[in-house]
Amino acid sequence: MPENIIDLDSRRSKKKVPVDVVAHFERLELAEETLEAMDELGVTTRAELVALLESLEASAPEIPE
């Protein structure tokens, strides 16, 4: 192969990284559930969710030990 031609295959890893497809789908399902819950709460950003949780925490009564 001429020197000015880049052999892309030589730069790729020859090893296949095992992918746990089930774990990826489980993470996607968890992300989907999280987004659905955020939608139900009426928040669209992490900052809004944090603010909501802080306001709920501040308004919650103290539980005696």
C-alpha positions in Angstrom: 0.0 0.0 0.0 1.4 3.4 -0.9 2.6 5.6 2.0 0.1 8.4 1.4 -2.9 6.0 1.7 -4.2 5.5 5.3 -5.1 1.9 6.0 -8.1 2.4 8.3 -8.2 -1.3 9.2 -4.7 -1.1 10.7 -5.9 1.6 13.1 -8.9 -0.3 14.4 -8.6 -2.7 17.3 -8.5 -6.2 16.1 -10.1 -7.4 19.4 -13.9 -7.3 19.6 -15.0 -5.8 22.9 -17.8 -8.0 24.3 -21.0 -6.1 24.6 -23.5 -7.0 27.2 -26.6 -6.3 25.2 -28.9 -7.1 28.1 -27.2 -4.7 30.4 -27.5 -1.9 27.7 -31.2 -2.6 27.3 -31.7 -2.5 31.1 -29.9 0.8 31.3 -32.1 2.2 28.5 -35.2 1.0 30.2 -34.1 2.6 33.5 -33.4 5.9 31.6 -36.8 5.7 30.0 -38.5 5.2 33.3 -36.6 8.1 34.8 -37.6 10.4 31.9 -41.3 9.3 32.2 -41.2 10.0 36.0 -39.7 13.4 35.4 -42.4 14.1 32.8 -45.1 13.1 35.3 -43.5 15.5 37.9 -43.5 18.3 35.3 -39.7 18.8 35.3 -37.6 18.8 32.2 -34.1 19.4 33.5 -31.9 18.0 36.2 -31.8 21.5 37.9 -35.6 21.5 38.0 -35.7 18.0 39.5 -33.1 19.0 42.2 -35.1 22.1 43.0 -38.3 20.0 43.3 -36.6 17.5 45.6 -35.1 20.2 47.8 -38.5 21.9 48.2 -40.1 18.6 49.0 -37.4 17.8 51.5 -37.7 21.2 53.1 -41.5 20.9 53.5 -41.4 17.3 54.8 -42.1 17.0 58.6 -39.3 15.8 60.7 -39.6 12.1 61.7 -38.8 11.5 65.3 -36.2 8.7 66.0 
